[in-house]
Amino acid sequence: MKLSLNFTLEELTFSQTATRLGIDNTPGPDVIENLRRIAQLLERVRVLVGGPIVVSSGYRSPALNAAVGGAQDPPSAHTLGLAADITTPRMTPKALAILIRDSGIEFDQVIHEGTWVHIGLRAGQLRRQVLTAQFNGGRATYTEGVA
């Protein structure tokens, strides 16, 4: 099912971890509507980049989110279909995070996660929060800005 010109439901729900562990990662109708919002956001990023965007993680069912160690409290925006982890062959993740930060694109969060960029939306007012994640012993801490 196409969610936008360049992004499909299959692309935004595919997970190697879910396949390997036999986890059902099928979203409900409300999540599919959120995935349409994310797909439209990704279209804007694609135009900004001038080429393809690779989605490594989109929607995660609660079981999949737990399996990959995603945020639990508050729950990850991935579990609502409101986030995607992305890269592009055109630039480094850091450059991508900076490009999005400096654009007029509306987003809730952009997080430079080292080898990918997390971009998310939420219901209500979008914060345009920009963070960098640091990983230590499997735990992430966050600092403001792109480092």
C-alpha positions as CSV (number, residue, x, y, z in Angstrom):
1,M,0.0,0.0,0.0
2,K,1.4,3.4,-1.0
3,L,1.4,5.9,1.8
4,S,3.0,8.7,-0.4
5,L,4.7,9.0,-3.7
6,N,7.9,7.3,-2.6
7,F,7.0,5.4,0.6
8,T,4.9,2.3,1.2
9,L,3.3,0.7,4.2
10,E,5.6,-2.3,3.8
11,E,8.7,-0.1,3.8
12,L,7.6,1.7,7.0
13,T,6.7,-1.5,8.8
14,F,9.4,-3.9,7.7
15,S,11.7,-5.2,10.5
16,Q,14.4,-7.9,10.3
17,T,14.0,-8.3,14.1
18,A,10.3,-8.9,13.8
19,T,10.8,-11.4,11.1
20,R,13.6,-13.2,13.0
21,L,11.6,-13.3,16.2
22,G,8.2,-14.0,14.7
23,I,6.7,-10.7,16.0
24,D,3.6,-9.4,14.3
25,N,4.3,-5.9,13.3
26,T,1.0,-5.1,11.6
27,P,-0.3,-1.6,12.4
28,G,-4.0,-0.8,13.1
29,P,-5.9,1.9,11.2
30,D,-4.9,4.8,13.5
31,V,-1.3,3.9,13.2
32,I,-1.6,3.7,9.4
33,E,-2.9,7.3,9.4
34,N,0.1,8.4,11.4
35,L,2.4,6.5,9.0
36,R,0.8,8.6,6.2
37,R,1.9,11.7,8.2
38,I,5.5,10.3,8.5
39,A,5.6,9.4,4.8
40,Q,4.7,13.0,3.9
41,L,7.4,14.3,6.2
42,L,9.9,11.9,4.6
43,E,8.8,13.2,1.2
44,R,9.8,16.7,2.3
45,V,13.2,15.4,3.6
46,R,13.7,13.6,0.3
47,V,13.2,16.8,-1.7
48,L,15.5,18.6,0.7
49,V,18.2,15.9,0.2
50,G,17.6,15.8,-3.5
51,G,17.5,12.0,-3.6
52,P,16.4,8.8,-1.8
53,I,15.9,8.3,1.9
54,V,16.5,4.8,3.4
55,V,14.2,3.9,6.3
56,S,15.8,1.5,8.7
57,S,13.0,1.5,11.3
58,G,9.5,3.0,11.0
59,Y,6.5,1.5,12.9
60,R,7.3,-0.8,15.8
61,S,4.6,-2.8,17.5
62,P,4.9,-2.6,21.3
63,A,6.4,-6.2,21.3
64,L,8.9,-5.2,18.6
65,N,9.8,-2.0,20.4
66,A,10.6,-3.9,23.6
67,A,12.6,-6.5,21.6
68,V,14.8,-3.8,20.1
69,G,15.2,-1.9,23.4
70,G,13.1,1.1,22.3
71,A,11.9,3.8,24.7
72,Q,9.2,2.6,27.1
73,D,8.3,5.5,29.4
74,P,7.2,7.5,27.6
75,P,6.6,5.1,24.8
76,S,8.6,5.5,21.6
77,A,7.0,7.5,18.8
78,H,7.7,4.5,16.7
79,T,5.0,2.6,18.5
80,L,2.5,5.2,17.3
81,G,3.7,5.2,13.7
82,L,5.1,8.8,14.3
83,A,8.8,8.2,13.8
84,A,11.3,6.8,11.4
85,D,15.1,6.2,11.5
86,I,16.6,7.3,8.3
87,T,19.8,7.6,6.3
88,T,20.7,8.7,2.8
89,P,23.6,7.7,0.6
90,R,24.0,11.4,-0.3
91,M,25.4,12.5,3.1
92,T,26.5,11.5,6.6
93,P,23.8,11.2,9.3
94,K,25.3,14.2,11.0
95,A,25.0,16.3,7.9
96,L,21.4,15.0,7.3
97,A,20.4,16.0,10.9
98,I,21.9,19.5,10.4
99,L,20.2,19.9,7.0
100,I,16.8,19.0,8.5
101,R,17.4,21.2,11.5
102,D,18.3,24.2,9.4
103,S,15.3,23.7,7.0
104,G,11.8,25.0,7.3
105,I,10.5,21.4,7.7
106,E,8.1,21.0,10.6
107,F,9.1,18.1,12.9
108,D,8.8,17.2,16.6
109,Q,12.2,15.6,17.0
110,V,15.4,15.1,15.0
111,I,18.0,13.0,16.8
112,H,21.5,12.4,15.4
113,E,22.0,8.8,16.6
114,G,25.5,8.2,15.2
115,T,24.8,6.0,12.2
116,W,21.2,7.2,11.5
117,V,18.8,10.1,12.1
118,H,15.6,9.7,14.0
119,I,12.8,12.0,12.8
120,G,9.5,12.2,14.5
121,L,6.1,13.8,14.8
122,R,3.6,13.9,17.6
123,A,0.0,14.9,18.2
124,G,-0.3,18.6,19.1
125,Q,2.4,21.3,19.0
126,L,5.6,20.2,17.3
127,R,8.7,21.1,19.4
128,R,11.4,21.1,16.7
129,Q,13.7,19.5,19.3
130,V,17.1,18.6,18.0
131,L,19.3,16.2,20.0
132,T,22.4,14.0,19.8
133,A,22.4,10.5,21.3
134,Q,25.4,9.0,23.0
135,F,25.4,5.3,23.7
136,N,27.1,3.7,26.7
137,G,26.5,0.2,27.8
138,G,23.3,-0.1,25.8
139,R,21.8,3.0,27.3
140,A,21.3,6.3,25.4
141,T,21.7,9.8,26.9
142,Y,20.8,12.9,24.9
143,T,22.3,16.3,24.6
144,E,20.7,19.4,22.9
145,G,21.8,20.1,19.4
146,V,23.8,18.2,16.8
147,A,27.2,17.2,18.1
